Amino acid sequence: MESTNIFQIMGTTGSLIMCASSVPQIIKTYRMKCADNLSGAYLAILMIGMSLILLYALHVKDIVFIMGNSISLTLTAILIALRRKYSTSVRQSET
């Protein structure tokens, strides 16, 4: 097997793992209907970083990183929406 194929498999596997990493938090937040322990700053910085990586991946036309970062951005956006919906500190500041 060529080293290029090995690295492509490793990159794809890593992207899938990164995508899957937020799923347990999304499930937990949805089930508990509570997002008070989610850091808004962390989520914002994560979105900025993933967006920049996605822009770079689009520039170099790397499909592995394009797909991985697109999915991760979507899952992080879901987590931000759940935080906005269920966080009592966010709800209190809106009233």
C-alpha positions, 0 to 999 in steps of 0.5 A: 500500500502506498504511503499516500493511501495510508495518510489519506486513510489516517486523515479520513479516520481522524476527520470522522473521529473529530466529527463524532466527538461532538455527538455525545455532547449534543445528545447529553445536552438534548436529553438533559435540556441543560447547557449551563456548563457549555462555554460560549467562548470555547464554542465561538473559538472552535467555530472560528478555527474550523471555519478557517481550516475549511477555507484553507481546505477549499483553497487546496481542494482537499476533500477529506478536510472539506467534508470533515470540517463541514460536518464538524461545523454543522455539529458545532452549530447544533451545539450552539443552538442547543446552548442558546435554547437550554442555557439558563444564563442565556435565557436570563440575559434575554429577559 
